[in-house]
Each structure stands twice: as structure tokens, then as C-alpha cells.
Amino acid sequence: AEVVVVEHLGDDRGAVGTALRREQIDLLVSTGGTGHGYGDHLVGALEALGAMVPVRGIGMRPGHPTILAARPDGVPLLGLPGNPFAALAALVALGLPLLAGLVRASAPPVLPRTAAVPMAGTSSGVRLVAVAETPDGLVPVTRQGAAMTCGLAQADALALVEGAGVAAGGPVGVLALPWTR
């Protein structure tokens, strides 16, 4: 894949709409504007364009306000949340498989691992936990949160913790972080 352009836009629906019309691209990825706040214009701009927005929010924390859409010409859009960790987590969990599909490659696999300590889940789907691999299994890194990326510098992967959580010694799937390979 090749990045064609990077644009930095303010909270302006017209500017967002203009950016969504960019031609000669195969995928749009945006960050921010996916929520329901006053400055969140992505969905409105997509609807004004006539785009389909079949996914507006997913059962994943962080990253729940992620959007998947398609312009009328079929170009897909991945709308990532504005919080940095949430955006990176959604990019790894959803963006990399989407990109792999577009280039007809295999999606990054979910790798089986063992939790060294208990990890809490969430009642709203899957919780993504930045983890480090140790000889005893996975341990969550410190300083995690939707708006914090400093923990990712210590992480080897994202653990996919289901709703009930995982006990110490229990199995948990992980997605490798592409910058740690």
C-alpha cells in the first residue's frame, strides 16, 4: 500500500466533505469526527456524499466509535476514533485486515497466547489490552487508556479479551503490533 496524501482538517463539515471526494484512491482512512459530538462531522459528510455507513460503532473498547463506510463509487472508508490509543487499536484490529483484503493478502492472524495475570473484559464486546510477552505469559503494560499511547511503546501485542475476562493461565488471542515485528 502507498499513502497518497495526508490532510489535516479542522472540525468543518465542508472540508471533511471535500476530502472525502478525493479521486484516484482505493481506501480512505480518517481519524476523529466519528462520535456524536458537536464537532463530529464525518457521518454527516458521508451521508451528504451519498455514502453507505453500515457500521457506526463496534463492540470494542477502546475503539468503539469506529466507522466503516463506502462511497457511492465503492471506495471504502475506515473512520478511526480521535483518541490516539483507540485509533491505533482500531487500525490494528480492523484496518490491517481491511487493507489485506484490498490487496488480496492474508489478514494478520490472531495468535494464541496465555495470560500471566487476570485481565478484565468489558460488557460491551471485546477489550483490547496492550500487553508484553514474558516467560510466564502476557502481562498488561502500564499507562493504558483510549487517549494514551505511551503504553504501546512497551507493548508487543494487543490482547483480545472477551466480555468475561481471562484468568491467569487462561488462553487469550493477540494481534501482533506491526511496528514490533
C-alpha positions, 0 to 999 in steps of 0.5 A: 500500500502507498499513502497518497496524501495526508490532510489535516482538517479542522472540525468543518463539515465542508472540508471533511466533505471535500476530502472525502471526494478525493479521486484516484484512491482505493481506501480512505482512512480518517481519524476523529469526527466519528462520535456524536459530538458537536464537532463530529462531522464525518457521518454527516459528510458521508451521508451528504456524499451519498455514502453507505455507513453500515457500521457506526460503532463496534463492540470494542473498547477502546475503539468503539466509535469506529466507522466503516463506510463506502462511497457511492463509487465503492471506495471504502472508508475506515473512520478511526476514533480521535483518541490516539490509543483507540485509533491505533487499536482500531487500525490494528484490529480492523484496518490491517485486515481491511487493507489485506483484503484490498490487496488480496493478502492474508489478514494478520492472524490472531495468535494464541497466547496465555495470560500471566495475570487476570485481565478484565473484559468489558460488557460491551464486546471485546477489550483490547489490552496492550500487553508484553510477552514474558516467560510466564505469559502476557502481562498488561503494560502500564499507562493504558487508556483510549487517549494514551499511547505511551503504553504501546511503546512497551507493548508487543501485542494487543490482547483480545479479551472477551466480555468475561475476562481471562484468568491467569493461565487462561488462553487469550488471542493477540494481534501482533503490533506491526511496528514490533515485528 
